Amino acid sequence: MDLRLDNLSVAINGKALVSALTLDVPQGQVVGLIGPNGSGKSTALRCVYRALRPSGGVIRLGNDDLSALSLRATAQSIAALTQEASSDLDFTVEEMVALGRAPHLKGNRRLDAREQDLCARAMAQLDVAHLAHRGMLDLSGGERQRVMIARALVQEPKILVLDEPTNHLDMRHQIELLSLLKGSGLAVLVVLHDLNLAAACCDYLGVICDGRLFDAGTPREIMTPMVVQEVFGVDVIIVDHPLTGYPQLFYTLTSS
């Protein structure tokens, strides 16, 4: 299923946070949003997982207007990892991951054998199976992050929305997660601050600046010294990675 943001706009208390943002996220592709802090990236994502109502424009899941779907139907199609994803309740890891099945359950039905296997596989994919009986409050930030991603996968979504999913993750788990996203077959919309990770992970990038789409294209098209300097105020040298060929950025601060 494809995701489309069509002229999406968000204004709060008279201040425009996102203005006329149009972006396609095709099934099987990873589309990244990059831009400075406060540029509107997370605001756009909140509209996709319906934590925020847009002021204008339409979000489409395939041919459906997202706003016309029930919240249950939305949760069955879209899984989200937010920056604030955490748990103040001391669920065990396996209990937290199992909550990903909630949109598909009715009444007090217990998970069936297929769903239990789904949870086990997701925990193994995210390297948290050994933590299954640990409480969430006992985990490190990176461990909690991986549990919440496993929970999102257990939803069996068609669209995966991730806001800074590499936060708290060490290098190995960052690489494993991004490889998992690329091979998921889902439509993935992800916010990343590390431009080198974005270049390696994403099929397509949208550059957001002051709530507007500044530019969009493949990482090779977008990762230019001019774009990075104009949007982020940083001078860079860009070279091809010797093994993958992805553009790699080396930063220098602009002189004042």
Secondary structure as GFF3:
##gff-version 3
##sequence-region A 1 256
A	DSSP	beta_strand	3	12	.	.	.	ID=ss1
A	DSSP	beta_strand	15	25	.	.	.	ID=ss2
A	DSSP	beta_strand	30	34	.	.	.	ID=ss3
A	DSSP	alpha_helix	41	48	.	.	.	ID=ss4
A	DSSP	beta_strand	56	61	.	.	.	ID=ss5
A	DSSP	beta_strand	64	65	.	.	.	ID=ss6
A	DSSP	three_ten_helix	66	68	.	.	.	ID=ss7
A	DSSP	alpha_helix	71	77	.	.	.	ID=ss8
A	DSSP	beta_strand	78	81	.	.	.	ID=ss9
A	DSSP	alpha_helix	93	98	.	.	.	ID=ss10
A	DSSP	three_ten_helix	99	104	.	.	.	ID=ss11
A	DSSP	alpha_helix	113	125	.	.	.	ID=ss12
A	DSSP	three_ten_helix	129	131	.	.	.	ID=ss13
A	DSSP	three_ten_helix	136	138	.	.	.	ID=ss14
A	DSSP	alpha_helix	141	154	.	.	.	ID=ss15
A	DSSP	beta_strand	159	163	.	.	.	ID=ss16
A	DSSP	alpha_helix	171	182	.	.	.	ID=ss17
A	DSSP	beta_strand	187	191	.	.	.	ID=ss18
A	DSSP	alpha_helix	195	201	.	.	.	ID=ss19
A	DSSP	beta_strand	204	209	.	.	.	ID=ss20
A	DSSP	beta_strand	212	217	.	.	.	ID=ss21
A	DSSP	alpha_helix	219	222	.	.	.	ID=ss22
A	DSSP	alpha_helix	225	232	.	.	.	ID=ss23
A	DSSP	beta_strand	234	240	.	.	.	ID=ss24
A	DSSP	beta_strand	247	253	.	.	.	ID=ss25
###
